[in-house]
């Protein structure tokens, strides 16, 4: 995914665009780094379809889960990454989103919805950035002036579409009319169909309905091969000139049997895909039991470029498939959640923990979404959104019935929370804003990545135990949800369940983080850290969460009154805990910096509560701007103004 902060702020300060562009272009680049996963229903233990994506940008970059309300008068969609504009032709649908902090986007609250479900049960994960080759670019370049891009994909699809196919057709029509400003892949689904949409060039696109018997893994590679019948309108939709245009321009490519090859015609070459991308592809294929062989399918190489750090990674010998058969069936929800935390631990030479290579479960993850779809179910309850708001290696996915919920747990800090804690370096002594699961998970990850040997192993075991309890207890909640027959009753349960799941996760993770801080402050590292709530014999929790009980309680549950977890003392004997952590009881409302503390409303999008989205003036071309490397945020100081330019895959 690519995200580009606007440079028009420089103009406001009287600084020329030439200076701004020159400054940005002088900064280091980073590899494309998000990972998209799909698993068909015939390959899963529960017979459900799963898909999702890990978003990479920087080690500490806050994301916000929220709700965009329906707008009876429609919305006008605009962008800060291009001149894209689109006005609804009617009322819009309510949908959930995972967005950026407005402080990074000229205080706009509409930036990059990325993952969510609308009230019609349409889900979307956007986007996976890809690239096209030079000939495709020359023939049909992306359109920065008017093209739709990552800034708007999910908002338009979820706000305007009653079915997945409708969303595909709408997006295709917008690409036909206005073009795209970046090459991307997007997955759009409902209770009956799952579609992969790919923006191939400025005005050419393809969408394929995914089958139930394959898996897919894509780490930002636009040339992964696939076989598709362009004439099968039931299973494939595409731009009118997808084949005729490259044939006329002389760059069309064909498979061995003479069939037009979409991926090879438009996609980048093997080498241009990059070693970081192919490392993640090899790691992912290994995780799913469809291993590639070193020395035959790929080699481990080190790329040396003048003035840039060496890059160690994989390079394949020939193009690889977009869809493949995993080495087993019966994939569980837990295994698919943990797939996003895969660091290549079982791939010699490509283990991120020991070999210094890039990985799927990167320190640069900012959020991870996984959608669990029950085919043929009522759209209101068919899809569960499992959402992680930090790095998958040390995080927990929270289950949410996003098609139904009308309120967001106050433990999800909303878009008004300060971005400042992202820049904090002393995580041990400087705590995050109160009642923020977003920042708690971020801080847990930061401390584990900084202390992998003393903290990382036991913390991962504890988070796995917590994740398994959330999954198991959600089955009980789900049974009650499926038994409920009215939208009103389902909505009430969805709100209650979302609040209970988030509160239980927050309470456990905040207590864990406090113990981690106490352990580091004590500076007694003779024994590795062990969470006091972890049963080391069973690898389970000593004190179970109460998610299902709270969600299904007949008496009112008020998780919108969170309190401050008590501070732990110095652990008596790290590594041999005796007492489980005591979950804190919420007593007070959360404080939001500089804003009202009332957060259990329909939306956290302040700008959009009264209608259409805001507009902007000048824009800057995001295609030519380099990514801002591992830190994720580059700072340009100009009269006190800090410009952050963001590139995400």
Secondary structure, DSSP 4 states (H G I P E B T S, - for coil): ------SHHHHHTT--HHHHHHHHHTSPP-----EEEEE-GGGBTTS-EEEEEEEES-SS--EEEEEEPP-TT--EEE-SSS--EEE-SSPPPPEEEEEE-GGGTTT-S-S---EEEBTTS-EEEEEEE--B-HHHHHHS---TTT-B-TTTHHHHHHHH-SSHHHHHHHHHHHHHHH-BSS-EEEEEE-SS-EEEEEE-SSS-EEEEEPPTT-EEEESS-TT-B----TT-TTTEEE-TTTTHHHHHHT---B-TTS-B-HHHHHBPPHHHH-HHHHHHHHHHHHHTT----BTTTEEEEEE--TTS--EEEEEESS--BSEE--S-S-B-HHHHHHHTT---TTSTT--HHHH----SS-TTEEEEEEEEE-TTS-TTTSEEEEEE-S-GGG--PEEE-TTT--S--TTS--TTS-SGGGG---TTTSPPSTT-HHHHHHHHHHHHHHSIIIIIHHHHHHHHHHHHHHHHHHHHHHHHHHH--SHHHHHHHHHHHHHHHHHHHHHHHHHHHHHHHHHHHHT--SS----TTEETTTTEESS---HHHHHH-SS---TTS--PPPPP---SSTTS--S---PPPP-SPPP-TTS-S---SS-S-GGGGGSSPP--S----STTSPP-TTT----EEETTEEE------
